[in-house]
Amino acid sequence: MSFLKKLFGGGGGSSTPPSTPAETHNGYTLYPEPVKDGGTWRIGARIEKEIDGEVKSHFMMRADTLQSFDEACAASLNKARMLVDQQGESIFR
């Protein structure tokens, strides 16, 4: 039965990527969250900052894809840092 589950998508392992540590950059908390896209990983990150007592959150996703999860995490953090440096709090509008 396990063979049939794997064959038809009912099993075969977890699709949840491993968790990665957050990073703080200029008062923002950056969470690398690459998105599985077929056999590759699409660059993605959640950017958060507390403003006036409220935590604001923005999810950034890019078209760039990489082969490994670790490479995608590193690239996601780099892109998130650039976005914060270029746009600051305007990303929450």
N, CA, C and O atoms as a GROMACS GRO file, in nm:
protein
  372
    1MET      N    1   0.082  -0.119   0.000
    1MET     CA    2   0.000   0.000   0.000
    1MET      C    3   0.086   0.125   0.000
    1MET      O    4   0.050   0.224  -0.064
    2SER      N    5   0.198   0.124   0.069
    2SER     CA    6   0.288   0.239   0.077
    2SER      C    7   0.336   0.277  -0.063
    2SER      O    8   0.351   0.396  -0.094
    3PHE      N    9   0.361   0.177  -0.148
    3PHE     CA   10   0.405   0.204  -0.284
    3PHE      C   11   0.299   0.285  -0.359
    3PHE      O   12   0.333   0.379  -0.431
    4LEU      N   13   0.173   0.249  -0.343
    4LEU     CA   14   0.066   0.321  -0.413
    4LEU      C   15   0.052   0.464  -0.362
    4LEU      O   16   0.024   0.555  -0.439
    5LYS      N   17   0.070   0.484  -0.232
    5LYS     CA   18   0.064   0.620  -0.177
    5LYS      C   19   0.172   0.707  -0.239
    5LYS      O   20   0.146   0.821  -0.278
    6LYS      N   21   0.294   0.654  -0.248
    6LYS     CA   22   0.404   0.730  -0.306
    6LYS      C   23   0.379   0.756  -0.454
    6LYS      O   24   0.406   0.865  -0.505
    7LEU      N   25   0.327   0.656  -0.523
    7LEU     CA   26   0.302   0.667  -0.666
    7LEU      C   27   0.198   0.774  -0.697
    7LEU      O   28   0.211   0.846  -0.795
    8PHE      N   29   0.095   0.784  -0.614
    8PHE     CA   30  -0.014   0.877  -0.640
    8PHE      C   31  -0.013   1.000  -0.549
    8PHE      O   32  -0.113   1.069  -0.537
    9GLY      N   33   0.102   1.027  -0.486
    9GLY     CA   34   0.116   1.149  -0.409
    9GLY      C   35   0.064   1.144  -0.268
    9GLY      O   36   0.051   1.249  -0.205
   10GLY      N   37   0.033   1.030  -0.215
   10GLY     CA   38  -0.021   1.021  -0.081
   10GLY      C   39   0.084   1.006   0.026
   10GLY      O   40   0.050   0.992   0.144
   11GLY      N   41   0.208   1.008  -0.010
   11GLY     CA   42   0.314   0.990   0.089
   11GLY      C   43   0.446   1.026   0.028
   11GLY      O   44   0.454   1.109  -0.063
   12GLY      N   45   0.550   0.964   0.078
   12GLY     CA   46   0.680   0.985   0.018
   12GLY      C   47   0.763   1.092   0.086
   12GLY      O   48   0.854   1.148   0.024
   13GLY      N   49   0.733   1.122   0.209
   13GLY     CA   50   0.817   1.217   0.280
   13GLY      C   51   0.748   1.350   0.300
   13GLY      O   52   0.640   1.376   0.247
   14SER      N   53   0.812   1.431   0.377
   14SER     CA   54   0.756   1.560   0.413
   14SER      C   55   0.790   1.664   0.308
   14SER      O   56   0.902   1.667   0.258
   15SER      N   57   0.694   1.750   0.275
   15SER     CA   58   0.719   1.858   0.183
   15SER      C   59   0.754   1.986   0.259
   15SER      O   60   0.779   2.090   0.197
   16THR      N   61   0.757   1.979   0.391
   16THR     CA   62   0.790   2.093   0.473
   16THR      C   63   0.942   2.109   0.477
   16THR      O   64   1.013   2.017   0.515
   17PRO      N   65   0.992   2.227   0.436
   17PRO     CA   66   1.136   2.246   0.438
   17PRO      C   67   1.187   2.258   0.581
   17PRO      O   68   1.111   2.292   0.672
   18PRO      N   69   1.315   2.230   0.602
   18PRO     CA   70   1.370   2.244   0.736
   18PRO      C   71   1.364   2.390   0.780
   18PRO      O   72   1.366   2.481   0.697
   19SER      N   73   1.355   2.413   0.910
   19SER     CA   74   1.350   2.551   0.959
   19SER      C   75   1.491   2.609   0.958
   19SER      O   76   1.590   2.537   0.977
   20THR      N   77   1.498   2.739   0.935
   20THR     CA   78   1.626   2.808   0.935
   20THR      C   79   1.619   2.926   1.032
   20THR      O   80   1.511   2.982   1.053
   21PRO      N   81   1.731   2.963   1.089
   21PRO     CA   82   1.727   3.071   1.188
   21PRO      C   83   1.700   3.207   1.123
   21PRO      O   84   1.739   3.234   1.009
   22ALA      N   85   1.633   3.291   1.199
   22ALA     CA   86   1.607   3.428   1.155
   22ALA      C   87   1.733   3.511   1.174
   22ALA      O   88   1.825   3.474   1.247
   23GLU      N   89   1.735   3.624   1.106
   23GLU     CA   90   1.848   3.717   1.114
   23GLU      C   91   1.793   3.856   1.138
   23GLU      O   92   1.687   3.891   1.086
   24THR      N   93   1.864   3.936   1.215
   24THR     CA   94   1.824   4.074   1.237
   24THR      C   95   1.912   4.165   1.152
   24THR      O   96   2.034   4.149   1.148
   25HIS      N   97   1.847   4.260   1.083
   25HIS     CA   98   1.919   4.353   0.996
   25HIS      C   99   1.854   4.491   1.007
   25HIS      O  100   1.738   4.508   0.969
   26ASN      N  101   1.927   4.588   1.059
   26ASN     CA  102   1.879   4.727   1.072
   26ASN      C  103   1.743   4.737   1.142
   26ASN      O  104   1.660   4.819   1.104
   27GLY      N  105   1.721   4.655   1.243
   27GLY     CA  106   1.596   4.661   1.318
   27GLY      C  107   1.484   4.575   1.262
   27GLY      O  108   1.375   4.572   1.319
   28TYR      N  109   1.508   4.506   1.152
   28TYR     CA  110   1.411   4.416   1.089
   28TYR      C  111   1.451   4.273   1.120
   28TYR      O  112   1.570   4.242   1.133
   29THR      N  113   1.354   4.185   1.130
   29THR     CA  114   1.381   4.043   1.146
   29THR      C  115   1.352   3.976   1.012
   29THR      O  116   1.242   3.988   0.958
   30LEU      N  117   1.452   3.905   0.961
   30LEU     CA  118   1.442   3.840   0.830
   30LEU      C  119   1.437   3.689   0.848
   30LEU      O  120   1.523   3.631   0.914
   31TYR      N  121   1.335   3.627   0.790
   31TYR     CA  122   1.317   3.483   0.798
   31TYR      C  123   1.329   3.426   0.657
   31TYR      O  124   1.241   3.451   0.574
   32PRO      N  125   1.436   3.352   0.626
   32PRO     CA  126   1.444   3.292   0.494
   32PRO      C  127   1.338   3.183   0.480
   32PRO      O  128   1.334   3.090   0.561
   33GLU      N  129   1.253   3.193   0.380
   33GLU     CA  130   1.147   3.094   0.358
   33GLU      C  131   1.136   3.061   0.209
   33GLU      O  132   1.037   3.094   0.144
   34PRO      N  133   1.241   2.995   0.154
   34PRO     CA  134   1.235   2.955   0.014
   34PRO      C  135   1.114   2.867  -0.012
   34PRO      O  136   1.069   2.792   0.075
   35VAL      N  137   1.062   2.875  -0.133
   35VAL     CA  138   0.942   2.800  -0.171
   35VAL      C  139   0.981   2.692  -0.272
   35VAL      O  140   1.044   2.721  -0.373
   36LYS      N  141   0.942   2.568  -0.244
   36LYS     CA  142   0.971   2.457  -0.334
   36LYS      C  143   0.896   2.478  -0.465
   36LYS      O  144   0.776   2.504  -0.465
   37ASP      N  145   0.968   2.468  -0.577
   37ASP     CA  146   0.910   2.488  -0.709
   37ASP      C  147   0.961   2.378  -0.801
   37ASP      O  148   1.064   2.394  -0.867
   38GLY      N  149   0.889   2.268  -0.805
   38GLY     CA  150   0.936   2.152  -0.880
   38GLY      C  151   1.061   2.095  -0.815
   38GLY      O  152   1.058   2.056  -0.699
   39GLY      N  153   1.169   2.090  -0.890
   39GLY     CA  154   1.295   2.038  -0.837
   39GLY      C  155   1.388   2.146  -0.787
   39GLY      O  156   1.503   2.119  -0.754
   40THR      N  157   1.340   2.270  -0.781
   40THR     CA  158   1.424   2.381  -0.736
   40THR      C  159   1.358   2.457  -0.621
   40THR      O  160   1.247   2.424  -0.580
   41TRP      N  161   1.427   2.558  -0.571
   41TRP     CA  162   1.377   2.641  -0.462
   41TRP      C  163   1.370   2.785  -0.509
   41TRP      O  164   1.470   2.840  -0.557
   42ARG      N  165   1.255   2.847  -0.495
   42ARG     CA  166   1.234   2.988  -0.532
   42ARG      C  167   1.270   3.075  -0.412
   42ARG      O  168   1.233   3.044  -0.299
   43ILE      N  169   1.341   3.185  -0.438
   43ILE     CA  170   1.382   3.277  -0.332
   43ILE      C  171   1.259   3.337  -0.266
   43ILE      O  172   1.170   3.389  -0.334
   44GLY      N  173   1.255   3.331  -0.133
   44GLY     CA  174   1.145   3.390  -0.058
   44GLY      C  175   1.188   3.417   0.086
   44GLY      O  176   1.267   3.343   0.144
   45ALA      N  177   1.134   3.525   0.142
   45ALA     CA  178   1.167   3.559   0.280
   45ALA      C  179   1.054   3.641   0.340
   45ALA      O  180   0.984   3.714   0.271
   46ARG      N  181   1.037   3.625   0.471
   46ARG     CA  182   0.941   3.706   0.547
   46ARG      C  183   1.021   3.813   0.620
   46ARG      O  184   1.122   3.783   0.684
   47ILE      N  185   0.975   3.936   0.608
   47ILE     CA  186   1.042   4.050   0.672
   47ILE      C  187   0.945   4.107   0.774
   47ILE      O  188   0.830   4.137   0.742
   48GLU      N  189   0.993   4.123   0.898
   48GLU     CA  190   0.906   4.175   1.004
   48GLU      C  191   0.976   4.287   1.080
   48GLU      O  192   1.098   4.290   1.093
   49LYS      N  193   0.893   4.379   1.130
   49LYS     CA  194   0.943   4.487   1.216
   49LYS      C  195   0.829   4.535   1.303
   49LYS      O  196   0.715   4.545   1.258
   50GLU      N  197   0.860   4.565   1.428
   50GLU     CA  198   0.759   4.621   1.517
   50GLU      C  199   0.757   4.772   1.497
   50GLU      O  200   0.858   4.841   1.512
   51ILE      N  201   0.638   4.822   1.463
   51ILE     CA  202   0.618   4.965   1.441
   51ILE      C  203   0.500   5.010   1.525
   51ILE      O  204   0.389   4.957   1.510
   52ASP      N  205   0.522   5.106   1.613
   52ASP     CA  206   0.416   5.157   1.702
   52ASP      C  207   0.346   5.044   1.777
   52ASP      O  208   0.224   5.046   1.791
   53GLY      N  209   0.422   4.948   1.826
   53GLY     CA  210   0.367   4.840   1.906
   53GLY      C  211   0.300   4.729   1.828
   53GLY      O  212   0.249   4.634   1.887
   54GLU      N  213   0.300   4.738   1.695
   54GLU     CA  214   0.238   4.636   1.610
   54GLU      C  215   0.344   4.574   1.520
   54GLU      O  216   0.424   4.644   1.458
   55VAL      N  217   0.345   4.441   1.512
   55VAL     CA  218   0.440   4.372   1.426
   55VAL      C  219   0.386   4.373   1.283
   55VAL      O  220   0.280   4.317   1.253
   56LYS      N  221   0.462   4.438   1.195
   56LYS     CA  222   0.427   4.442   1.052
   56LYS      C  223   0.505   4.331   0.984
   56LYS      O  224   0.619   4.302   1.020
   57SER      N  225   0.443   4.270   0.883
   57SER     CA  226   0.506   4.158   0.813
   57SER      C  227   0.487   4.172   0.663
   57SER      O  228   0.381   4.215   0.616
   58HIS      N  229   0.590   4.136   0.589
   58HIS     CA  230   0.585   4.138   0.442
   58HIS      C  231   0.652   4.010   0.392
   58HIS      O  232   0.761   3.975   0.437
   59PHE      N  233   0.588   3.942   0.298
   59PHE     CA  234   0.649   3.823   0.237
   59PHE      C  235   0.701   3.861   0.099
   59PHE      O  236   0.625   3.909   0.014
   60MET      N  237   0.829   3.839   0.077
   60MET     CA  238   0.895   3.869  -0.048
   60MET      C  239   0.921   3.738  -0.122
   60MET      O  240   0.973   3.643  -0.063
   61MET      N  241   0.885   3.732  -0.250
   61MET     CA  242   0.917   3.616  -0.332
   61MET      C  243   0.974   3.666  -0.464
   61MET      O  244   0.925   3.764  -0.520
   62ARG      N  245   1.075   3.600  -0.512
   62ARG     CA  246   1.140   3.637  -0.637
   62ARG      C  247   1.131   3.522  -0.736
   62ARG      O  248   1.103   3.408  -0.699
   63ALA      N  249   1.155   3.554  -0.861
   63ALA     CA  250   1.149   3.453  -0.968
   63ALA      C  251   1.274   3.366  -0.970
   63ALA      O  252   1.273   3.257  -1.028
   64ASP      N  253   1.382   3.412  -0.907
   64ASP     CA  254   1.507   3.337  -0.906
   64ASP      C  255   1.488   3.201  -0.840
   64ASP      O  256   1.420   3.190  -0.738
   65THR      N  257   1.547   3.098  -0.899
   65THR     CA  258   1.542   2.965  -0.838
   65THR      C  259   1.684   2.911  -0.825
   65THR      O  260   1.773   2.943  -0.904
   66LEU      N  261   1.701   2.828  -0.723
   66LEU     CA  262   1.830   2.765  -0.697
   66LEU      C  263   1.807   2.617  -0.671
   66LEU      O  264   1.697   2.574  -0.637
   67GLN      N  265   1.912   2.540  -0.688
   67GLN     CA  266   1.900   2.395  -0.677
   67GLN      C  267   1.891   2.345  -0.534
   67GLN      O  268   1.819   2.249  -0.506
   68SER      N  269   1.962   2.410  -0.441
   68SER     CA  270   1.962   2.358  -0.304
   68SER      C  271   1.889   2.453  -0.210
   68SER      O  272   1.885   2.574  -0.231
   69PHE      N  273   1.832   2.395  -0.106
   69PHE     CA  274   1.761   2.472  -0.005
   69PHE      C  275   1.855   2.570   0.065
   69PHE      O  276   1.818   2.686   0.087
   70ASP      N  277   1.975   2.525   0.100
   70ASP     CA  278   2.070   2.611   0.170
   70ASP      C  279   2.111   2.732   0.086
   70ASP      O  280   2.121   2.843   0.137
   71GLU      N  281   2.135   2.710  -0.044
   71GLU     CA  282   2.169   2.821  -0.133
   71GLU      C  283   2.052   2.918  -0.144
   71GLU      O  284   2.072   3.040  -0.147
   72ALA      N  285   1.932   2.865  -0.150
   72ALA     CA  286   1.812   2.949  -0.161
   72ALA      C  287   1.793   3.031  -0.033
   72ALA      O  288   1.749   3.146  -0.040
   73CYS      N  289   1.824   2.974   0.083
   73CYS     CA  290   1.815   3.048   0.210
   73CYS      C  291   1.913   3.165   0.211
   73CYS      O  292   1.877   3.277   0.248
   74ALA      N  293   2.037   3.138   0.171
   74ALA     CA  294   2.139   3.244   0.169
   74ALA      C  295   2.099   3.355   0.072
   74ALA      O  296   2.111   3.473   0.104
   75ALA      N  297   2.052   3.318  -0.046
   75ALA     CA  298   2.011   3.417  -0.146
   75ALA      C  299   1.887   3.493  -0.098
   75ALA      O  300   1.874   3.613  -0.124
   76SER      N  301   1.796   3.424  -0.030
   76SER     CA  302   1.676   3.489   0.024
   76SER      C  303   1.712   3.596   0.126
   76SER      O  304   1.655   3.705   0.126
   77LEU      N  305   1.807   3.565   0.213
   77LEU     CA  306   1.851   3.664   0.311
   77LEU      C  307   1.918   3.782   0.244
   77LEU      O  308   1.896   3.897   0.283
   78ASN      N  309   2.000   3.756   0.142
   78ASN     CA  310   2.066   3.866   0.069
   78ASN      C  311   1.963   3.958   0.004
   78ASN      O  312   1.974   4.080   0.014
   79LYS      N  313   1.863   3.901  -0.062
   79LYS     CA  314   1.759   3.980  -0.127
   79LYS      C  315   1.676   4.057  -0.025
   79LYS      O  316   1.638   4.172  -0.049
   80ALA      N  317   1.647   3.995   0.088
   80ALA     CA  318   1.569   4.061   0.192
   80ALA      C  319   1.648   4.179   0.250
   80ALA      O  320   1.590   4.285   0.276
   81ARG      N  321   1.778   4.163   0.271
   81ARG     CA  322   1.861   4.273   0.320
   81ARG      C  323   1.860   4.390   0.221
   81ARG      O  324   1.847   4.505   0.261
   82MET      N  325   1.874   4.358   0.092
   82MET     CA  326   1.871   4.463  -0.011
   82MET      C  327   1.737   4.536  -0.012
   82MET      O  328   1.733   4.659  -0.024
   83LEU      N  329   1.628   4.462   0.000
   83LEU     CA  330   1.495   4.522   0.000
   83LEU      C  331   1.478   4.617   0.119
   83LEU      O  332   1.426   4.727   0.104
   84VAL      N  333   1.522   4.574   0.235
   84VAL     CA  334   1.514   4.657   0.355
   84VAL      C  335   1.599   4.784   0.336
   84VAL      O  336   1.554   4.894   0.369
   85ASP      N  337   1.720   4.769   0.284
   85ASP     CA  338   1.808   4.884   0.265
   85ASP      C  339   1.753   4.982   0.162
   85ASP      O  340   1.769   5.103   0.177
   86GLN      N  341   1.688   4.931   0.058
   86GLN     CA  342   1.637   5.016  -0.049
   86GLN      C  343   1.502   5.080  -0.016
   86GLN      O  344   1.479   5.196  -0.049
   87GLN      N  345   1.413   5.004   0.050
   87GLN     CA  346   1.276   5.054   0.068
   87GLN      C  347   1.237   5.085   0.211
   87GLN      O  348   1.141   5.158   0.234
   88GLY      N  349   1.309   5.031   0.308
   88GLY     CA  350   1.278   5.059   0.447
   88GLY      C  351   1.135   5.021   0.482
   88GLY      O  352   1.084   4.919   0.436
   89GLU      N  353   1.071   5.103   0.564
   89GLU     CA  354   0.935   5.073   0.612
   89GLU      C  355   0.828   5.081   0.504
   89GLU      O  356   0.715   5.038   0.526
   90SER      N  357   0.863   5.136   0.387
   90SER     CA  358   0.762   5.144   0.281
   90SER      C  359   0.720   5.008   0.228
   90SER      O  360   0.620   4.997   0.157
   91ILE      N  361   0.795   4.902   0.261
   91ILE     CA  362   0.753   4.768   0.216
   91ILE      C  363   0.626   4.722   0.283
   91ILE      O  364   0.562   4.627   0.237
   92PHE      N  365   0.588   4.788   0.393
   92PHE     CA  366   0.467   4.749   0.466
   92PHE      C  367   0.342   4.822   0.418
   92PHE      O  368   0.234   4.800   0.472
   93ARG      N  369   0.354   4.908   0.320
   93ARG     CA  370   0.237   4.982   0.271
   93ARG      C  371   0.160   4.903   0.170
   93ARG      O  372   0.059   4.950   0.119
   0.00000   0.00000   0.00000
